[in-house]
C-alpha cells in the first residue's frame, strides 16, 4: 500500500473482499467513499465484495458501513441493506482451545472427518479418558465446512496438525457456543465473506446461562454434531453423551437450566422422534442417538421389497427413474425429522444468533 500511496492527495480505489481490512488490517487510511456488491456478477459465487476509495491520510477505524447494490434484470438496484463491518482480532482456536492434560489419560483411537472410524497409522497418539465425550475443532476465522467438526473421537487431521481440543465432562457446555458460531447459516449473499468467528470478547458469554443452555440444546439436536455411539476394536464402548433424554451427561447439565416455552416445544418434538426411533428394526438399545445417527441408520427406505439405510441406498447408485421406486419405511418418523430440521433453524435464529454477535463470537 505504501508503494501506491505516497502523497497526501493520492487515492486508492480498491475492489476486493473485505478481509484485507477486516482481518489483515492492510489499510489504515482515510475512508472516502464505499460500496459493496454481489460477487456473482463478477464471474464468481454469490457473496459480498467491496469497492472502497481510500485517501493517503492515516486513520485507524474499527468499523465501517457500506452502501449496498445488486443487479436484477440487468438493472442496478439499491437493496437498502446497511451492513456494519467490524475489524476482528483473535481467533477462536488460539483463545478457547483447551489443551489441559489429565494424569489418567490413556491411549485412544481416532476417526476421519466424516465421523467414520480410522485405521490409519500415525506417530501421534489419540487420548482416551472416561471424562472425554467428544472432540471439537473450530479453527480459523472463516465460516466454512473445513473449519468445523464435532466428533466422538479426535479426527485424524486434527491429531496430526494439532487442531481443536477434547471436550470433557467439566468443560463441554462452556465450549458448545463455538460450535454454534461456526454454523451461522449465511442465508443471504451479503452475509458471506463478511462475518467471521472471533474470541474478541473472550469469555463474556459464559455469564449468560440462557445462552449456554440454548447452545447445549441446539448442539445435541444438530445434524452437524457427528458424535455417535459405537463399539470399537480397542474393546471399549464409546457412548454418545451429546444427545438428550437418554441418561447422558448432557441430560444432567440440562437439569441445571430453566427452560422457556421454545425450549420445551423443541424438546417435546425430539422426545417424539426418539419414541418413533425406538420402534425401528435397526434401533440398538445400548446406543444413545441424536438426529444424524437416526437419519443414517434408523430412518430407512424400502426399495424392491428390501429395507436400506441411507448409505446403503446411496451405494446402489440408482438412476433417477429407479429412485422413484423407493419409499420411506417409517413415515411418522421421517415426518417428525423434517419438522425438527425446520424447528432447529427457527430455534437458532430466535435463541442463539443475536447473542453470537453480542458476545462477538460472530463479528
N, C-alpha and C positions, 0 to 999 in steps of 0.2 A: 504494500500500500504506500509506503513512504517513497518508493521509486516513482509511483504515478502521481502522488500529491506532493508538490514541492513548495508552491506559493500559497498564500492565504486565500486567494481567489481562484485556486484550482478546484475543480469539481470532479466527482467520480459518480457516474451512473452505473450502478451495479445490479445486474439481473441474475439472481441466484437463489437457491434455497436459503432460508433464513438462518440456517445452522452456523454460517460463518460469523454472524453477530451474536446470536443467542447462546451458542455453545463455545465456539472457538475464540470469540471476542477479538476478531481480527481488525475491526474498525471501531475506533473511539473518536469519531469526528462529529461535526455538526449535522444534524438531521434536517434536511431541507424539505424534501417532498417524497411521497411514497405511494405505492400501490401494491396490491397483490392480486394474483391471477390463478386460474386453474391451469395447472401444468399440462393437462391433457391436450390443450390447444397448441402445445409446442412439442408435439411428437413424443409424448411420454405418458405415464399413468396419471390418473386423476389424483392431484394433490396440490398443496399450497406452494407457490413460488413467488418471490418478492422482486420488486423493482424499486430501488431506493437511490435517491440523489443525496450524496454526501459532499459537504464542503470541508476544505482543509483547515478547519479550526477545531482544536481539541475540545472534546465534550464527552463525558462519560455518562451514558444513560443506562438506567436499569430496566426500563420498559418503554415500548413504543406501540402506537396504534396505527394500523394501516387502512387505507381506503380499499374497498373490495370490488372487484369486477369479474364478470364471467361473460361467456358468449353463448347466446341462444338464438337459433335460427339466423346465424350469420350476423347478429347484431350485438354490440357491446351492451351489457346490462349491469347496472349498479345493483348489487344484491343487498346493499344496506346492512351488511353484517360487520359490526365493529369487533375486531379481534385484538385483544391486548396481548402483546408478546413480551415475555419477561426473560431476562437472562437466567441461565441455570449454572450451577457451580459444582455440586457434589453428587457423585454417582452413588446409587444405592449399594452397589457391591462393595465400595470402599468404606461405607459407613455402617451398614447393617449386617454384613456377613459375620456370622458367629463362628469363630474359629476355636472356641473352647474345647479342650480335650479332657476326657474323663479317664481316671486311672483304671477303670474296669472296662474300657473299650476293648473289644476283641476284633479279630479279623473277620470281615464280612464279604459280601458279594456285591456286584453292581449290575446295572441294566443299560439298555440302549435308550436313546432319546424318545423312541416310540413306545416306551414303557416295557418292551419285551425283555426277558432276561438275557444276559450276555455271557458268552463263553470265551470272550477274547482274553488273551494273556496280557498282563501289564505288570511293570515292575513296582508300581504303586499299589497299595492295598486299601480296599474299602474297609469301613469300620462297621462293627455291629455292637449294639447295646440295647438292652430292653427299653431304655428311655428314648431311643431313636425311632421316630414314627414317620419320617419322610426326608426328602432332600429337595431343597428349594434353590433354583438358580434364577436370579433376577439381575441380569447383567446389563451394562451399558445404559445410556440414556434413552435408547430407541424403544419404540413400541412395535415390536415385530416378533414373529414366531421363534426366531433363533435366540432371543434374549430372555426367554422364559421357559421353565419346565418345573413341574412339581410331580415327583415320582416317589414311590415307596422306598426305593434304593437310590444310592448315588448313581448318576449316569456315567457312562464310560468316558465321554468327552470331558465332563466336569472333573472326573478323577484324574485325568491326565493333564488338565490345564488349570486346575485349582479354581474352577468356577463354583460359586454358590456355597451352601453350608447345610449341615444336618439340622433338621427340625427335631427338637427334643421335647419331652413331656413338659419341661418347665419353661419353654420359651415359644412354643409354636403359635399360640394365639397372638402374641405380640408381633409376629413376623408375617402373618397372613395378609395384612394390608399391602405388602409389597407385591404379592401375587395379584391382588385385585387391581392395583395401579397399572400393572402391565397389561391388563385386559380391557383397558379403555377402548371402546368399540370403534372410534373414529368413523362414524357412520357417514359423515359428510366430507367431501373432498377438501374443504377448507379447514378440516381438523387434522389432516395428515401432514406429516413433516413439520408440524408446528408445536405440538405438545411433547414434552419429554418427561421421563420419570426422574425424580431427584430425591436427595436427602437434605435439602436446603434448610428445612426446619427441624432437622434432626429427629428427636423423639417426642415432639409436642403431641403427636397423635395418640400417644399412649395414655394420655389423661382422659380421652374420650371413650368411655366404656361402651356406649351405644354403637360407636363406630367399630370397635373391636368385635362386638357381637355380630354386627351385620356382615363383617368380613369373614367371620367364622362360618356363619350360615351359608353365605354365598360360596365359599371355597368348598365346603362339604357337599354342596349340590352341583357344582360346576363340572361340565364335561372336560374342561381343561385341566382339572385335577386328575392326574394319572396314577394316583396311589391305588393299590389293589391288594387283595388277599390272595395268598398262594403258598404252596409247599415248594421247597427248593432242594437241590441236591446236597446242600450243607446240612440237611436233616432238621432244618428249622422251619417253623410255620411263621410266616410274615402276615400279621393281621393289619388290615387297613383301619387305622384309627381316625382318619379324616373323613368320616361319614357319620350319619346320625341315626338315632333310635335303634342301635344295635349293641348297646353296652360297650361303647367306645370311650376313649379319653375325651373326644370332642363332646360326647354327651355330658360328661362330668363338668366340663368347662361351661357348657351352655347353661347349666343349672345356676351358675353364678350371676347370670344376667337377667334383666327384666325384659320380657318380650312385649312388643307392641302388636297391634292387630295385623299389620302387614307380615310380621314375623310368624304369627300364629297361622295365618292363612297359607303361607307358602309351606310351612312345616306340616300342616294338615294334608296338603296335596302330596308332599313327599311320603308321608305315612301311608297314604292310599296307594302310592306306587309300590312301596315295599310290600304291602299286603298282596298286591297283584303279582309281584315278582316271586313271592313265595309259592305261588300256585304253578309256576312253570316247571317243566320237567328237568331243566338244567340247574335249577337252584340247588346250591350247596349250603346246608345249614351251618357248616363250620366256618364259612366265609362271612365277611361283612361287605355290604355292597353300597355303591354310590352310582350316580347316573351313568357314567361312562361304562362301567362293567356290566350294568344291567342291559344297556343298549348293545354291547358287544356280544354278550354271552346268553342272555335270557330272553331278549325281545326277538324271537326267531321268526323265520319265514317258512312258508310252505311252497315247495316247487316240485311239480310232478309227483305229488303224494309223499314227499320226504321233507323232513324238517332240517333247516340250515340256520346257523348263526350268520351274523352279518359278514364276518370274514370268510366263512365257508362259501357263502353265496358269491362273494366277490371273486373267489378263486375259480368259480365255474366259468367266468368270463362270458356271461350271457349276452346275446345280441339284444338290441332294442326291442325287437319283436318277442324274443324269449322272455325278457323281463316282464312283459305284460302278463305272463302266465304265473308269476309269483304272487303270493298274498301274505298278509300279516297273520301270524298264528295266534297271537294274543291281542285282540283288537282293543279291549279295555285298557290294557297295559300301555299299548302304543299310543292311544289317545291321550292318556294322562301324561305320558312322557312329553308329547308335543305341547301340551298345556303348560308343563313345568318349564320347558325351554323359553316360552314366551313370558312366563311369570318371572323367570330369572333376569331377563333383560329389563323388565319394569322395576324389579327389586333393586338391581344395580343402579339404575338411574335415580330412583327415589331415595334410597337409603345410603348409597356409597359415593356416587360420583362427585357431588358438591364438596364433600369432606376431603376427598383426594386432592382437590385444588386448594381447599382451605389450609391443609397441612403441608402443601407443596410437595406431596408425593407425586403429583402431576403439576407441571408448570409450563 
